[in-house]
Amino acid sequence: MAGFEARSVTALLHAACSSPTARQALASCAALLVSAWASPPGGSRVATAEDLAPLVEALRTACPDLAAVEDFVPVDPRMRVHFRAASEGRSWDFRVHPGGLESPLQVLQAAVNYAEALDPVLFPRFGYGVADMVQVAARMLEAELAILAPVWGGQDVSLGAAPVVTAGEVVRRRAIWRGGFQVSGSQRCLLSFGMITMPGGSALPRRG
């Protein structure tokens, strides 16, 4: 990735990690994204949608062990699945992107259950709790899906297919955080602690 411009290749890889037509290569795309965050490339070439498959293929050649975690096709995020829960006066209702999870709704319910047990201890000490993490994650998912889902490709994928994203996904991924989103005071604590950052290291937009 050394020859690519950092922001463009990060946008490409982040779009790929969310894309239904690249989900069969999710582990590879995620590994490339983390690498781009940890060691941003210093080149000048702007990454485009056509660069995704060659990047993934080069990584798989260099790291053949990735095959052990890419032996299945993850759940299709184009299915409109919502997580709904209520606990301790708070409620959630948001569309879920499954990522590589087999049972994302169970994972989210487990987080709410942890919040019921841990937040009475965490909130007085830190100013935020597990429920706030769920809330921030929900707002981030809503923002990302609202922008990316309308430009997702419609083709089916198979385990051996090359990962694909549309040009629209890459363009829109660059714009996701420009508008920001509203958060509560306890959620701002999460941001100020540096627990949630944008690609490139800057803090997410915050209110106040």
C-alpha positions as CSV (number, residue, x, y, z in Angstrom):
1,M,0.0,0.0,0.0
2,A,3.0,2.3,0.2
3,G,2.3,4.1,-3.0
4,F,-1.3,5.1,-2.1
5,E,-2.5,8.4,-0.6
6,A,-3.5,7.5,3.0
7,R,-7.1,9.0,3.1
8,S,-8.1,7.5,-0.2
9,V,-6.9,4.0,0.6
10,T,-8.5,4.1,4.1
11,A,-11.8,5.1,2.6
12,L,-11.6,2.3,0.1
13,L,-10.8,-0.3,2.8
14,H,-13.4,1.0,5.2
15,A,-16.0,0.9,2.5
16,A,-15.0,-2.7,1.7
17,C,-15.4,-3.7,5.4
18,S,-19.0,-2.6,5.2
19,S,-19.8,-3.8,1.8
20,P,-22.0,-6.8,1.1
21,T,-20.1,-7.5,-2.1
22,A,-16.8,-7.7,-0.2
23,R,-17.9,-9.6,2.8
24,Q,-16.4,-12.9,1.7
25,A,-13.0,-11.2,2.2
26,L,-13.9,-9.3,5.4
27,A,-10.9,-10.5,7.4
28,S,-8.5,-9.5,4.7
29,C,-10.1,-6.1,4.2
30,A,-10.1,-5.5,8.0
31,A,-6.4,-6.5,8.2
32,L,-5.6,-4.0,5.5
33,L,-7.6,-1.3,7.1
34,V,-5.9,-1.7,10.5
35,S,-2.5,-1.7,8.7
36,A,-3.5,1.6,6.9
37,W,-4.5,3.1,10.2
38,A,-1.4,1.9,12.1
39,S,1.1,2.9,9.4
40,P,-0.5,5.3,7.0
41,P,1.0,5.1,3.5
42,G,2.8,8.2,2.3
43,G,2.2,7.9,-1.5
44,S,0.3,10.1,-3.8
45,R,-1.8,7.6,-5.8
46,V,-5.5,7.9,-5.1
47,A,-7.0,4.5,-4.4
48,T,-10.2,3.6,-6.4
49,A,-12.6,0.7,-6.3
50,E,-10.6,-1.2,-8.8
51,D,-7.7,-1.4,-6.4
52,L,-9.5,-3.5,-3.8
53,A,-9.1,-6.9,-5.3
54,P,-5.4,-6.6,-6.1
55,L,-4.7,-5.4,-2.5
56,V,-6.6,-8.3,-1.0
57,E,-4.9,-10.8,-3.3
58,A,-1.4,-9.4,-2.4
59,L,-2.2,-9.7,1.3
60,R,-3.5,-13.3,0.9
61,T,-0.4,-14.2,-1.0
62,A,1.8,-12.8,1.8
63,C,-0.4,-14.2,4.6
64,P,-1.9,-17.5,3.5
65,D,-3.0,-18.2,7.1
66,L,-5.9,-15.8,6.4
67,A,-7.7,-18.7,4.6
68,A,-8.4,-20.2,8.1
69,V,-10.7,-17.2,9.0
70,E,-12.1,-16.7,5.5
71,D,-13.7,-20.1,5.1
72,F,-17.3,-18.9,5.2
73,V,-19.4,-16.1,3.7
74,P,-20.7,-13.7,6.5
75,V,-24.3,-12.7,6.8
76,D,-25.5,-10.3,4.1
77,P,-25.9,-6.7,5.6
78,R,-28.5,-5.9,2.9
79,M,-31.0,-7.8,5.0
80,R,-32.8,-5.2,7.1
81,V,-32.4,-6.5,10.6
82,H,-33.0,-4.3,13.6
83,F,-31.9,-4.7,17.2
84,R,-34.5,-3.6,19.8
85,A,-34.0,-3.6,23.5
86,A,-35.0,-1.7,26.6
87,S,-33.2,-1.5,29.9
88,E,-33.0,0.8,32.9
89,G,-35.0,3.5,31.3
90,R,-33.1,3.4,28.0
91,S,-34.2,1.9,24.7
92,W,-32.5,1.0,21.5
93,D,-33.9,0.4,18.0
94,F,-31.4,0.5,15.2
95,R,-30.4,-1.3,12.0
96,V,-27.6,-3.8,12.5
97,H,-24.6,-4.5,10.3
98,P,-23.6,-8.1,11.1
99,G,-19.9,-7.8,10.2
100,G,-18.3,-11.2,10.7
101,L,-20.6,-12.2,13.5
102,E,-22.8,-15.3,13.2
103,S,-25.4,-14.0,15.7
104,P,-25.0,-10.2,16.0
105,L,-28.3,-9.7,17.8
106,Q,-27.2,-12.0,20.6
107,V,-23.9,-10.1,20.9
108,L,-25.8,-6.8,21.3
109,Q,-28.2,-8.3,23.8
110,A,-25.2,-9.5,25.8
111,A,-23.8,-6.0,25.8
112,V,-27.1,-4.7,27.2
113,N,-27.1,-7.4,29.9
114,Y,-23.5,-6.4,30.8
115,A,-24.7,-2.8,31.0
116,E,-27.3,-3.7,33.6
117,A,-24.7,-5.3,35.8
118,L,-21.7,-3.0,35.3
119,D,-23.0,0.5,34.7
120,P,-24.0,1.2,38.3
121,V,-20.3,0.8,39.1
122,L,-18.8,2.3,35.9
123,F,-20.9,5.4,35.6
124,P,-20.1,7.0,38.9
125,R,-16.4,6.4,38.4
126,F,-15.9,7.2,34.8
127,G,-18.9,9.2,33.7
128,Y,-20.0,6.6,31.1
129,G,-20.9,2.9,31.0
130,V,-21.5,0.0,28.7
131,A,-24.9,1.4,27.7
132,D,-23.3,4.5,26.4
133,M,-20.9,2.4,24.3
134,V,-24.0,0.6,22.8
135,Q,-25.6,4.0,22.1
136,V,-22.6,5.5,20.4
137,A,-22.2,2.3,18.3
138,A,-25.8,2.5,17.3
139,R,-25.4,6.1,16.2
140,M,-22.3,5.3,14.2
141,L,-24.1,2.3,12.5
142,E,-27.1,4.4,11.6
143,A,-24.9,7.1,10.1
144,E,-22.8,4.7,8.1
145,L,-25.7,2.6,6.8
146,A,-27.8,5.6,5.9
147,I,-25.0,6.8,3.6
148,L,-23.5,3.6,2.3
149,A,-26.4,1.2,1.9
150,P,-28.1,3.1,-1.0
151,V,-25.0,2.6,-3.1
152,W,-24.2,-1.0,-2.3
153,G,-24.0,-3.3,-5.2
154,G,-26.7,-5.9,-5.8
155,Q,-24.7,-8.9,-6.9
156,D,-24.5,-12.2,-5.1
157,V,-21.1,-13.3,-3.7
158,S,-19.5,-16.7,-3.2
159,L,-16.6,-17.8,-1.1
160,G,-14.0,-17.7,-3.9
161,A,-15.2,-14.5,-5.6
162,A,-13.0,-11.4,-5.7
163,P,-14.2,-8.6,-3.3
164,V,-15.9,-5.7,-5.1
165,V,-17.1,-2.2,-4.0
166,T,-18.8,0.4,-6.1
167,A,-17.2,3.8,-6.8
168,G,-20.2,5.3,-4.9
169,E,-19.3,3.4,-1.8
170,V,-15.8,4.8,-1.8
171,V,-16.9,8.4,-2.4
172,R,-19.6,8.3,0.2
173,R,-17.3,6.7,2.8
174,R,-15.1,9.7,2.6
175,A,-18.0,11.9,3.5
176,I,-19.5,10.0,6.4
177,W,-18.3,12.1,9.2
178,R,-18.5,15.5,7.6
179,G,-21.9,16.2,9.0
180,G,-21.2,14.8,12.5
181,F,-23.9,13.5,14.8
182,Q,-25.3,14.5,18.2
183,V,-24.2,12.8,21.4
184,S,-25.0,13.1,25.1
185,G,-22.6,14.2,27.8
186,S,-21.8,10.7,28.9
187,Q,-21.1,9.7,25.3
188,R,-18.8,12.7,24.9
189,C,-16.8,11.2,27.8
190,L,-16.2,8.2,25.6
191,L,-14.9,10.4,22.8
192,S,-12.7,12.5,25.1
193,F,-11.1,9.4,26.5
194,G,-10.1,8.6,22.9
195,M,-12.0,5.3,22.8
196,I,-13.6,6.2,19.5
197,T,-11.6,7.8,16.7
198,M,-11.8,8.4,13.0
199,P,-9.5,6.9,10.5
200,G,-6.4,9.1,10.5
201,G,-6.6,9.5,14.3
202,S,-8.9,12.6,14.7
203,A,-11.8,12.5,17.2
204,L,-15.3,12.0,16.0
205,P,-17.4,15.2,15.7
206,R,-18.9,16.1,19.1
207,R,-21.5,18.5,20.4
208,G,-20.5,21.4,22.6
